[in-house]
Amino acid sequence: MNTENPTQNKRYVTLYLEANPNPNSLKFVASFMLVPEAVSFDFPDAGSAELSPLAQQLFAFDYVERVFFMSNFVTVTKKDGVEWMEIQDELKKTIQQYLEDGKPVVLPQAAQNNQINENDTETEKKIKGILDEYIRPAVESDGGAIQFHSYNDGVVKVLLQGSCSGCPSSTVTLKAGIENLLKRMMPDEIKSVEAEGV
C-alpha cells in the first residue's frame, strides 16, 4: 500500500484581496510573512525582476505593470484598459499556487537596503527613523512603501514603491503627510519633500 501523500510538501496558504487608494493596484495578502519585516522589494518592470521568480511569473501576464513585495503581501499594479474583475482570480490563483509550492519569493542575493548605516549623517538617520516609525506602517497598509533616497540642502527625496507609485493620492500623501510631519519634527533641517523617479 502506498502511503505517500503528494500534498504533504505543499504549504497551506490563505490569500485574500485588499483594495488600496491606487485604483490600478491590488494587494494580495498571505497568511504568513513573505519577506522579512521592514524589507520591501519593488519591481517596476519585468527587466528588474531577475532575482524574483514570483515577480517573473506575474510579469508573464501582459496586463501586469509592477510587482511589489513587503511583509505578508504582494501588490500588483495593472495596466490601464483591463478591469480587476477580469484578472484578479487568475492572479490570486497564480500567487497561491506559487506560495503553496514553497518556492522563494525573492532569491537570497536580492538585497534591499534602506536601513540606517554608519555612513549616514545625523540628519539622514533622523529622517530614516521618522519614515520608518511614522510613515512606513500607514503606507504599508495601503500596499506600498516609501524609501529614503537622499537629503541635500533641506530637500528630502523619497522613492515611491508598490501601490504608491503612480497613485493619484500619492502627491497629497507626500506633501500633506510626509512633508508636514518631517517639517514639524525637524523644523530647522527640512524645507521640502520630493518624490524621485516618478
N, C-alpha and C positions, 0 to 999 in steps of 0.2 A: 504494500500500500504506500502511495506517495504522500508524504506529509508536508512537502514543501508548499509554502504559500507564496504565490507570485507577488502578492501585495505587501509582504512583510517588510520590504525595503522602502516602501512608499511612506511619505510623511503625510500626516493628516493636516490639511490646510483649510482654514476658513478664510474666505476673501469677501469683503463687502465693498461697495462703491460709495464714494462720498464726493459730492459736488464742492466746488470752491469758487471764489469770486471771478476766476477766469473762465468764461464760457467755453473756451476751446480746450480746457484741461479737466481731467477727471482723476481722482485718487482711487487707487485700488489698495485697500488696507488689509494686511495679512494678520493672522492670529499670533505672530511671533516676529521678533526683530530680524530684519533683512540685512542691515549693515549696523556697525557699532553706533552707539549713542553719540549724537552731535557730529556725526560724519555724514557728508552727503556726496552724491555722485551725479553730475549733470552731464547729459549727452545731448547737445543741441542739434546734432545730425548723425546720420549713420556712420560717417567717416570718423567720428570721435569715439565710437563705441567698440573699438577693437579689444578692449580689456573687460568688456561686459557681454558674456554670451546671451544673457536675457535681453539686454537692450538690442543686440544684433537681431535676435529673433523677432522682437517687436517692430524694429525698423523694416523687416521684410514685408510688413503691411504698408502699402504705398500711401495710406492716409495718416501714418504716424509721422509727426514733425519733430517731437522732442521727447526724451525719456529721462526721468529723474528718480533717484532712489534716496530715501532718508528714513531712518528709524525702521518702522514696520510698514512702510508704504512705497508704492510705485506711482508716480504721477505721469500720465501720458498726455501729451498735448497733440491734438489732431490738427490736420489741415482744414482750412475753410472749405465749404462745399460738401461736407459729409456730416450727417447728424449722429449724435451719440447713440440714439436708439438703433441705428443700423449696425454699429460696430462694437458696442460695449460688451455684448455677450461673447463675441469672438475673442476680444482682448482678455476678458476675465478668464475664459477657458484656457487660453494660451498661458497666461501667468500662473494660474492654478496648477495646471499640469506640470509646468516647469518647476515650480516650488515643491510639488509633491514628489518629483523625482530626486529631490535633494541636491540639485546642481547649484553651483555658486552663482550668486547674483552678479558679483564682480570678481575678477581674478585677483589673487593676493598682491600682485605688483601694481595694481591700480591704487594710487595713493591720493588722498585728498588732504591738503594741508591748509587749514585756516587757524591753527592753534597759535597761541601766543608763544613766541620763541625769544631766545636771549638777545637776538639782534634787533628786536622791536624797540622803538623809543618808548618812553613812559606814556606819551600821548597815545601812541598806537596800541599799547597794552590796555589803556583805559577804554579806548574806543571798542576794541575787540571784546573786552569784558562786558561792556554795556550791550553791545549787539547780541552777545551770547546769552546774557541773563534776561534782558527785557524784550528783545525783538525776536530772537530765534523761535521761542515757543509759539508765539502768535502766528508768525509766518509759516512755520512748520504745520500748524493746524489747517492752514489753507493750501497745503500741498506744495509748498515751495521752500526756498531758502534765500537768505541774503548773506553774501560773503564779503568780508572786508577786502578791498582791492588796494587802496593807497590813501595816504594822508599827505597833503602838501599845502602849506600856507593857508591853513584854515579850511581847506576843502577836503571833505571825505568822499572817496569814490567807493562804491559798492557794486558787486555783481549780483544781478537778479537771476535766480535759477528756478527750475521747475515751473510751477503754475504762475510764478511772479513774472517770468519773462514774457513780455507781450501782453500782460494783463492790463485791461483798461483802467483798473483802480490802482495799479502799482505806483503811478506818479503821485497820486494822492497819499498813498501809504508812505512813500519816500519823503515827501515834503511835510505833510501834516503830522505824520507819525514819527519817523526816524529822525528827521532833521530837527523837529521841535524838541524831541527827547534829548538828543545829543547837545543841542544848544543850551537847554535848561541844566543839564548835568555838567557840561563843560563850557560855560559861557565865555571864558577867555580864549579857548582854543578853536572852537568850531564856528565857521561862518556859514557854510552850506554843505549839503549832501547831494551828490550826483550819482546817477546810475552809469556804469561803464558798460560798453558793448551792447547797448540797447538800440 
